[in-house]
Amino acid sequence: MALTFTGDFEDGDVIVIDMDDMTITKNGTQVYTFSGAFFPFIVGAGGFVYTDDESARSVAVSVTHKDRWA
C-alpha cells in the first residue's frame, strides 16, 4: 500500500498526513495533490518510507501515534 504526496516545498513547510481523518495538510491548508489511498497504519507492524528526488534537501520527519480510544 502506498500514499504519495507531491508538490513544491519551501523551507519550513509542515506536512501532516492524517490516516484517521484521511486528510493531508500543508501548513494547515488541506491539499489534494496525492495519489494512492489512505490505509490503516498498524503500530509496530509496518514501516514508513520517505523518498525525495532533491539531492541537497535536509528533512526532519516524525511519525506520531495517538490511541484512538484513549
C-alpha positions as CSV (number, residue, x, y, z in Angstrom):
1,M,0.0,0.0,0.0
2,A,1.2,3.5,-0.8
3,L,0.1,7.0,-0.4
4,T,2.2,9.5,-2.5
5,F,2.0,13.2,-1.9
6,T,3.7,15.5,-4.4
7,G,4.2,19.3,-4.5
8,D,6.5,22.2,-4.2
9,F,8.0,22.6,-0.8
10,E,9.7,25.6,0.8
11,D,11.9,25.7,3.9
12,G,9.7,25.4,7.0
13,D,6.7,23.8,5.3
14,V,4.8,21.4,7.6
15,I,3.1,18.5,6.0
16,V,0.6,16.5,8.1
17,I,-0.8,13.2,6.8
18,D,-3.7,12.1,9.0
19,M,-4.5,8.5,8.2
20,D,-7.5,8.5,10.6
21,D,-9.2,11.6,9.1
22,M,-7.9,10.8,5.6
23,T,-6.5,14.3,5.1
24,I,-3.2,15.8,4.0
25,T,-2.4,19.4,5.0
26,K,0.4,21.7,4.1
27,N,1.0,24.5,6.6
28,G,-2.6,23.9,7.9
29,T,-4.3,24.0,4.4
30,Q,-5.8,20.9,3.0
31,V,-4.2,19.7,-0.2
32,Y,-5.4,17.3,-2.8
33,T,-2.3,16.6,-4.9
34,F,-1.8,12.9,-3.9
35,S,-2.2,9.5,-5.4
36,G,-2.9,6.2,-3.8
37,A,-5.2,5.5,-0.9
38,F,-5.3,6.1,2.8
39,F,-4.8,2.9,4.8
40,P,-4.6,1.7,8.4
41,F,-1.2,2.3,9.8
42,I,-0.6,-0.5,12.3
43,V,1.8,0.5,15.0
44,G,4.8,-1.8,15.3
45,A,3.9,-3.9,12.2
46,G,4.6,-1.5,9.4
47,G,7.2,0.9,8.1
48,F,7.5,4.4,6.9
49,V,9.4,5.3,3.7
50,Y,10.3,8.9,2.7
51,T,11.7,9.4,-0.8
52,D,12.8,12.7,-2.5
53,D,14.4,13.5,-5.8
54,E,16.3,16.5,-4.5
55,S,19.9,15.9,-3.8
56,A,20.5,18.7,-1.3
57,R,17.5,18.8,1.0
58,S,17.5,18.5,4.8
59,V,14.3,17.0,6.1
60,A,13.0,16.3,9.6
61,V,10.4,13.5,9.7
62,S,8.4,12.4,12.7
63,V,5.7,9.8,13.0
64,T,3.2,10.2,15.8
65,H,0.7,7.7,17.0
66,K,-2.4,8.6,19.0
67,D,-4.5,5.9,20.6
68,R,-8.0,6.1,19.2
69,W,-9.7,5.1,22.4
70,A,-7.6,7.0,24.9
